[in-house]
Amino acid sequence: SQNRQLAGDLTWTKGRHTIKTGANILRSQNNIYNIRTEIGAYTFNARYTTDGMADFLLGMASQYAWNTRLQVDLRSWNLGFYVQDDWKLTNRLTLNLGLRYEVVLPFLDKRDRMGIFDTYTDPANPRLIFAGAEGKDRFNRAMYHTDTNNWMPRIGMAYKLTDRTVLRAGYGMFYTYLEPFGDAEYLIGNPPNAFGVNLASSQTQPAVLLRNGPPEGSLTLARASGLTFVSYERRADLGYGQQWNFNIQRELGQDWLLETGYSGSRGVHLLMRFEDNFSPPGTGNINAKRPYHRAEIPGTGIVSSPLGPVQGYKNNANSSYHAWVTKLEKRFSQGFTLLTSYGWSKTIGDTCGNAAAGNTTGCGYQDTRFLNLERSVDNQDVPHRFVLSGIYDLPVGRGRTFGSNMNRVANAVIGGWSAGSIVTWASGRPYSLTVQGNPANTGTIGVVNRPNVIGDPNAGERSLSRDFNTAAFAPNAQFQIGNLGRNSARQRSFFGWDFSAMKNFSLRENLGLQFRFEAFQFTNTPRFGQAGNTLGTNNFGQITGADTPRNLQLGLKLIW
């Protein structure tokens, strides 16, 4: 992948105004080449000789799985410009006024190897559309419209209340853009560009003989198994975020600074990934209850029916964040520096993350027809977080307060040491409780069953074998969703102390040696893992693991 960028900026100062303006052009290319199992995946399970290795030596595979490669050459343009005025109204008050505009052209493939299962244009008649099949304009090749209404205002203020106190405030708006996202679950993952074939065996006939390879004509779209389709809301508004803050900064004596204030943000039209062919709670076959029952692959005469899960993407998720943050800083002087901060916050949202880093265990949707029921504390919610870090040059040794005339031997042992620490305490992250099996008989992608709450989850004593009151939950009733919300459980709080001790030795002019002792998780305070979250399993409510324990290391670093 490559990015080519051309950018220019201009600054003009006149009187109390400093005006900046600029533009940038970004050309992005993202070449994806994923062979998946294009060379085939063979299984040898001892079906023919009672020994798997013997089956392999004879070339008699009990199962063979194959997938097409995913290969696209994606291209996009990002065009933007901005203007900003730093206006010094008085010697005490400065305003920052700005406006940015961007237009991001959706990615298209040079050879039009994309497609979309369009369930939004005409929901009653969903259809598979290939890139470029209905026109060579960008909308019909990228399968997604270009959002051109991306104006992003910015405003900031700094007011010098006294010689030691400053008030600061700001607001900004920031748009996201449609990414290519990579592999099979997105626009390059629709058939015929992406499909797979599974060949099974019988008691007497292997799926594949290695000397012959897959039978001729067996790896075609007509033999595909479990076709999966991907849909996008083609004319959605792009997601954007709004951020705002208000802070008070106060100088407390020499080298000390206190900052406290409010920070907030809001996400609108965020991308949500969900089951677009949802099978609602109820009796009967899961596929029979889905709204879409068939999908025709144009130009092939092939119809996928009954139609199963459909990966759906829609820009309808929202989030909010509110926090009070306080920071105390001691700038480095007299051999000592300190930085400590505390945040008290709450994050609310209604969607799961698209990757492990933004997700939590058990996150999913019970009923995609009523997504408002998924609004809860968000996956990233950490109500309390305290961090303290500092470095202290011990005042012992040559050139320091005590022992400035210390002899070389003593100074080499006890002089010239520095110590540092990072101490962190934070609330645990939330996670969701689910139910084993599928009592609601729903399906499929990202769909979960949650239990019913029948008691107080916090009743009783908390222990590793019972992190919460497991008797407070019961499986949801057959063909009904549970009454428990998303992210209703929370991991235990986290404490960590990383400690380091350092000493520098001067070997000769411009050459030094640093010895380091580092202790991660210095106190070895247990950082317990998440309790089992699936009702009906043996480890429900039990903590069976912990994060890494204390780790000690010694190091030498040559400095010149």
Secondary structure as UniProt FT lines:
FT   STRAND          2..14
FT   TURN            15..16
FT   STRAND          17..34
FT   TURN            36..39
FT   STRAND          41..43
FT   TURN            47..49
FT   HELIX           52..58
FT   STRAND          60..61
FT   STRAND          63..67
FT   STRAND          70..88
FT   STRAND          93..104
FT   STRAND          108..109
FT   TURN            110..111
FT   STRAND          115..118
FT   TURN            123..124
FT   STRAND          127..130
FT   TURN            131..134
FT   HELIX           138..142
FT   STRAND          151..160
FT   STRAND          165..175
FT   TURN            184..185
FT   HELIX           187..189
FT   TURN            191..193
FT   STRAND          196..200
FT   STRAND          208..209
FT   TURN            210..212
FT   TURN            216..217
FT   HELIX           221..223
FT   STRAND          229..232
FT   TURN            234..235
FT   STRAND          240..251
FT   TURN            254..255
FT   STRAND          256..275
FT   TURN            276..277
FT   HELIX           287..289
FT   STRAND          295..297
FT   TURN            298..301
FT   STRAND          302..304
FT   STRAND          310..333
FT   TURN            334..335
FT   STRAND          336..349
FT   HELIX           356..358
FT   TURN            361..362
FT   TURN            368..369
FT   HELIX           371..374
FT   STRAND          376..377
FT   TURN            379..380
FT   STRAND          384..393
FT   TURN            398..399
FT   TURN            404..405
FT   HELIX           408..414
FT   STRAND          417..426
FT   STRAND          430..431
FT   STRAND          434..435
FT   TURN            439..440
FT   TURN            445..446
FT   STRAND          452..453
FT   TURN            457..458
FT   TURN            464..465
FT   HELIX           470..472
FT   STRAND          473..474
FT   TURN            478..479
FT   TURN            486..487
FT   STRAND          489..490
FT   STRAND          494..508
FT   TURN            509..510
FT   STRAND          511..520
FT   TURN            521..523
FT   STRAND          534..535
FT   TURN            538..539
FT   STRAND          551..559
//
